């Protein structure tokens, strides 16, 4: 017999810290809906008042690359304009 928690969808939790510029994945939890997931994430992952923003995403909505990493990302190496060494900087930009 399944419990209520096993029937609830799994949510991925992302927290933005006070010092951070981006959200970071901190864990997962089960919740009935997005509002409940946000409340539970607040209680579980921001107990020490370290977060300023919470994102929750239902795990079933996340998709990831499944190809071989070397082959999948290899085409980027052919585009030299994506590398900072491709560009000549003027002398005024000494600290870059």
Secondary structure, 3 states (H helix, E strand, C coil): CCCHHHHCEEEEEEEEECCCCCCEEEEEEEECCHHHHHHHHHHHHCCCCCEEEEEEEEHHHCCCCCCCHHHHHHHHHHCHHHCHHHCCCCCCCCCC
